[in-house]
Amino acid sequence: MEIKIRDFGLGSDLISLTNKAGVTISFTNLGARIVDWQKDGKHLILGFDSAKEYLEKDAYPGATVGPTAGRIKDGLVKISGKDYILNQNEGPQTLHGGEESIHTKLWTYEVTDLGAEVQVKFSLVTNDGTNGYPGKIEMSVTHSFDDYNKWKIHYEAISDKDTVFNPTGHVYFNLNGDASESVENHGLRLAASRFVPLKDQTEIVRGDIVDIKNTDLDFRQEKQLSNAFNSNMEQVQLVKGIDHPFLLDQLGLDKEQARLTLDDTSISVFTDQPSIVIFTANFGDLGTLYHEKKQVHHGGITFECQVSPGSEQIPELGDISLKAGEKYQATTIYSLHTK
């Protein structure tokens, strides 16, 4: 595996790994994020060319987001019987951990070359009370890449006080290799028969879980994303696309939970988390520039593996509490297949 490290600006580094198949993946310690995944000169994900662009344009693409990913209604969480108000950075809601959260920080890192696999371990400590989260939280995110085009993310954390913790990776895939082309032509298969509907344009959860059998959001059999984008479903119309948690039918890293396909290229998703939040970059005419290409509506798609947002209102979704001294661990794998 070839390893290259260069300056990425603002005190950050870019760590690029190229395997024996000639596939290159790149990470930066700004937000412990993936920056690029490239095969035969084609970008498989959306990313910028410098740290400065992330902070000026959009700090979420590719980043580790948390301590709690997604929206928390009114920023309110109950921890060990006590109410805490987290930093509210989207109206009254807390989104992705609050303002200038871990996705904007410079993490320390170390690179370990295991031959057929290289691991890049990013580490960060947040102080007690940061953005309202109790506890000094020591966290690490290890990005691994191997000669078989498998990218693995392993999360670990420990807190000295009871807190909440539910991170995810916020990578946007676009197998066209171009943000100016919609992902509507991509096929999607998703091993989920239920989803969590949203209440309104605040995009907080409504409070119930819905069976999606025979609806335009039923991807248990592969179909094109255009089927959903053109749907008259109230939930699709609400956000002009998809921005919903899908509850996985079976758990386990040995099960392929999702597959995104375009022509001869596909990405498989494996996770030990109970849900995947799919967001189809419903940005309308915002038009963020990626590699000098203006992003179109539905110019990317995420697979944010985590406990579904809304667990405060719907306990069935899972538990995001982290007890003092207990170790948090989670793993997600994205595997690239080409013919």
C-alpha positions in Angstrom: 0.0 0.0 0.0 1.4 3.4 -1.0 1.0 6.1 1.7 1.4 9.8 1.0 0.9 12.6 3.4 0.8 16.3 2.5 -0.3 19.6 3.8 -4.1 20.2 3.4 -4.1 23.7 4.9 -5.1 25.3 8.2 -2.8 23.0 10.1 -4.3 19.8 8.7 -2.8 17.0 6.7 -4.1 14.9 3.8 -3.3 11.2 4.1 -3.7 9.3 0.8 -3.6 5.5 0.5 -3.3 3.7 -2.8 -3.8 -0.1 -2.9 -2.5 -2.7 -5.3 -5.6 -2.3 -7.4 -4.7 1.3 -8.0 -7.6 2.7 -6.0 -6.9 5.7 -3.9 -8.7 6.9 -0.7 -7.8 10.0 1.2 -8.5 11.3 4.7 -7.8 14.4 6.7 -7.5 15.1 10.4 -9.8 18.1 10.0 -13.0 16.4 11.2 -11.5 12.9 10.9 -13.0 12.8 7.5 -12.8 11.1 4.1 -11.9 13.6 1.4 -11.7 11.4 -1.7 -12.2 7.9 -3.0 -11.0 7.6 -6.5 -10.8 4.8 -9.1 -9.5 5.3 -12.7 -9.6 9.1 -12.2 -13.3 9.1 -11.1 -14.3 10.6 -7.8 -16.8 8.2 -6.0 -17.6 10.6 -3.3 -18.0 14.4 -2.9 -15.1 16.3 -1.4 -13.2 19.5 -1.5 -9.5 20.2 -2.4 -8.5 22.0 0.8 -9.4 22.3 4.5 -10.3 25.9 3.8 -13.1 24.9 1.4 -14.7 22.7 4.0 -14.9 25.5 6.6 -16.0 28.0 4.0 -18.5 25.9 1.9 -19.8 23.0 4.0 -18.1 21.3 6.9 -20.2 18.2 6.9 -19.2 16.2 3.7 -17.1 13.2 4.6 -16.8 14.2 8.3 -17.2 12.3 11.5 -20.2 14.1 13.0 -21.3 14.0 16.7 -21.1 13.5 19.6 -24.8 12.8 18.5 -25.5 12.7 14.8 -28.8 13.9 13.5 -31.4 16.2 15.0 -32.3 16.3 18.7 -35.6 18.1 19.4 -35.2 21.3 21.3 -31.7 20.1 22.1 -33.1 18.3 25.1 -31.7 15.0 26.4 -32.3 13.2 29.6 -29.1 11.6 31.1 -29.4 9.6 34.3 -32.6 11.2 35.1 -31.4 14.8 34.6 -32.3 17.1 31.7 -29.6 18.7 29.7 -29.9 21.3 26.9 -27.4 20.9 24.2 -26.2 23.6 21.9 -29.1 24.5 19.5 -27.6 25.3 16.1 -30.6 24.7 13.8 -33.5 26.8 15.3 -34.3 25.1 18.6 -32.8 21.8 17.5 -29.3 20.4 18.0 -27.9 19.2 14.7 -24.9 16.9 14.5 -23.5 17.8 17.9 -24.1 21.6 17.7 -22.2 24.5 16.4 -18.5 24.0 15.5 -18.6 20.5 16.8 -16.1 17.6 16.3 -16.4 17.8 12.4 -14.6 21.2 12.6 -11.8 20.2 14.9 -8.2 19.1 14.2 -7.8 15.6 15.4 -4.4 14.0 16.2 -3.6 10.9 14.1 -1.3 7.9 13.6 -0.9 5.7 10.6 -0.3 2.0 10.9 0.8 0.0 7.9 -0.3 -3.6 8.1 0.7 -4.5 4.6 -2.5 -5.5 2.9 -4.3 -2.9 5.1 -3.5 0.6 6.4 -5.2 2.1 9.4 -5.4 5.8 10.1 -6.5 6.4 13.7 -7.8 9.8 14.5 -8.2 10.9 18.2 -9.9 13.8 19.9 -10.9 14.8 23.5 -13.8 17.1 24.2 -14.0 18.7 27.6 -16.9 18.4 30.1 -19.7 20.7 29.0 -18.6 21.2 25.4 -21.8 22.2 23.5 -23.7 21.1 26.6 -22.5 17.5 26.6 -21.6 16.3 30.1 -18.3 14.5 30.5 -14.8 14.6 29.2 -15.1 12.4 26.2 -12.1 10.7 24.7 -12.9 9.4 21.2 -11.2 7.8 18.3 -12.2 7.0 14.7 -10.0 4.6 12.8 -10.3 4.6 9.0 -8.9 1.4 7.4 -8.4 0.6 3.7 -7.2 -2.6 2.2 -6.2 -4.2 -1.1 -9.7 -5.4 -1.7 -11.3 -1.9 -1.8 -12.8 -2.2 1.6 -13.0 1.0 3.7 -13.8 0.4 7.4 -14.6 3.0 10.1 -14.3 1.9 13.7 -15.5 4.3 16.5 -14.5 4.1 20.1 -15.2 6.5 23.0 -15.1 6.7 26.8 -16.5 9.4 29.1 -15.8 10.2 32.7 -19.5 11.2 33.2 -22.7 9.7 32.0 -23.4 11.3 28.6 -24.9 10.6 25.2 -22.9 9.5 22.2 -24.1 8.5 18.7 -21.7 9.5 16.0 -21.7 8.7 12.3 -19.8 9.4 9.0 -21.3 11.9 6.7 -19.9 10.9 3.3 -21.8 11.7 0.1 -21.6 9.1 -2.6 -22.0 10.0 -6.3 -20.9 7.3 -8.6 -21.2 9.6 -11.6 -18.0 11.1 -10.4 -19.5 14.5 -10.8 -21.6 16.6 -8.4 -23.3 18.3 -11.3 -25.1 15.0 -12.1 -27.9 13.7 -9.9 -27.8 10.3 -8.3 -31.3 9.7 -9.6 -29.8 7.2 -12.1 -28.3 5.1 -9.3 -29.9 1.8 -8.1 -30.4 1.3 -4.4 -31.1 -1.8 -2.4 -31.8 -1.4 1.3 -32.5 -4.1 3.8 -35.1 -2.1 5.7 -38.9 -2.5 5.8 -39.6 0.3 8.2 -38.6 4.0 8.4 -39.1 6.9 10.8 -41.2 9.7 9.3 -40.6 13.4 9.9 -43.0 15.7 11.5 -42.6 18.8 9.3 -39.9 20.9 7.7 -38.0 21.1 11.0 -37.2 17.5 10.1 -37.5 16.2 13.6 -39.2 12.8 13.9 -43.0 12.6 14.0 -43.1 10.1 16.8 -44.0 6.9 15.0 -42.5 4.1 12.9 -44.0 3.2 9.5 -44.0 0.1 7.4 -42.8 1.0 3.9 -43.9 -2.1 2.1 -45.1 -1.4 -1.5 -44.3 2.3 -1.2 -41.8 4.4 -3.2 -39.4 4.2 -0.2 -39.4 0.4 -0.3 -35.9 -0.5 -1.6 -35.8 -4.1 -0.4 -35.6 -5.0 -4.1 -33.2 -2.7 -6.0 -34.7 0.1 -7.9 -33.6 3.5 -9.2 -33.6 6.5 -6.9 -35.6 8.4 -9.5 -38.6 6.3 -8.4 -38.5 7.9 -5.0 -37.6 11.4 -6.2 -40.6 11.4 -8.5 -42.9 10.1 -5.8 -46.0 11.9 -4.5 -45.5 10.4 -1.0 -46.1 13.1 1.6 -42.7 12.3 3.3 -40.8 12.6 0.0 -42.5 15.9 -0.9 -41.8 17.3 2.6 -38.1 17.3 2.1 -37.9 17.2 -1.7 -36.2 13.8 -1.6 -35.1 11.5 1.1 -33.7 12.5 4.6 -35.0 9.7 6.8 -33.8 7.0 9.2 -34.4 3.5 7.8 -34.6 0.7 10.5 -32.6 -2.4 9.5 -34.4 -5.7 9.5 -31.4 -7.7 10.7 -28.4 -6.6 12.6 -24.8 -7.8 12.1 -21.6 -6.8 10.3 -21.9 -10.0 8.2 -25.0 -8.7 6.5 -25.0 -6.4 3.4 -27.5 -3.7 4.6 -27.4 -1.5 1.5 -26.0 -1.4 -2.0 -25.7 1.6 -4.3 -25.1 0.8 -8.0 -24.4 2.6 -11.2 -23.5 0.6 -14.3 -20.5 -1.6 -13.4 -19.7 0.0 -10.0 -21.3 -0.5 -6.7 -20.8 0.3 -3.0 -21.9 -2.2 -0.3 -22.7 -1.0 3.2 -22.2 -3.2 6.3 -22.8 -1.9 9.9 -23.5 -3.1 13.4 -25.8 -0.1 14.0 -29.6 -0.4 13.9 -30.4 2.2 11.3 -29.1 4.1 8.3 -30.1 7.7 7.7 -30.3 8.2 4.0 -30.0 11.9 2.8 -30.1 12.6 -0.9 -28.5 16.1 -0.8 -31.9 17.9 -1.1 -30.2 21.3 -1.6 -32.2 22.6 -4.5 -30.3 25.3 -6.3 -27.8 25.9 -3.6 -25.1 24.7 -6.0 -22.0 24.1 -3.9 -18.9 23.8 -6.0 -17.0 20.5 -5.9 -13.9 20.4 -8.1 -15.3 23.4 -10.0 -18.5 21.5 -10.7 -21.8 23.0 -9.3 -23.7 20.5 -7.3 -27.3 19.8 -8.5 -30.3 18.9 -6.4 -29.8 15.3 -5.4 -26.1 15.5 -6.2 -25.2 12.9 -3.6 -26.5 10.3 -1.2 -25.4 9.4 2.4 -25.6 6.2 4.4 -25.3 7.5 8.0 -25.1 4.4 10.2 -26.2 5.1 13.7 -29.0 4.8 16.3 -31.9 6.6 14.6 -32.4 10.2 15.6 -35.5 10.6 17.7 -34.7 8.0 20.3 -35.6 10.6 23.0 -39.2 10.5 21.7 -39.3 6.8 20.5 -37.4 4.5 22.9 -37.8 1.6 20.5 -35.3 3.3 18.2 -32.5 2.5 20.6 -30.4 4.0 23.4 -27.7 6.6 22.8 -26.7 6.9 26.5 -23.0 6.2 27.4 -22.4 5.5 31.0 -19.2 6.9 32.7 -16.3 4.5 32.2 -18.1 2.3 29.7 -16.5 1.9 26.2 -18.5 2.8 23.2 -17.7 0.9 20.0 -19.3 0.8 16.5 -18.2 -0.2 13.1 -19.3 0.6 9.5 -17.8 -0.8 6.3 -18.2 0.5 2.8 -17.0 -1.9 0.1 -16.3 -1.0 -3.5 -17.1 -3.5 -6.3 -16.2 -3.0 -10.0 -16.5 -5.3 -12.9 
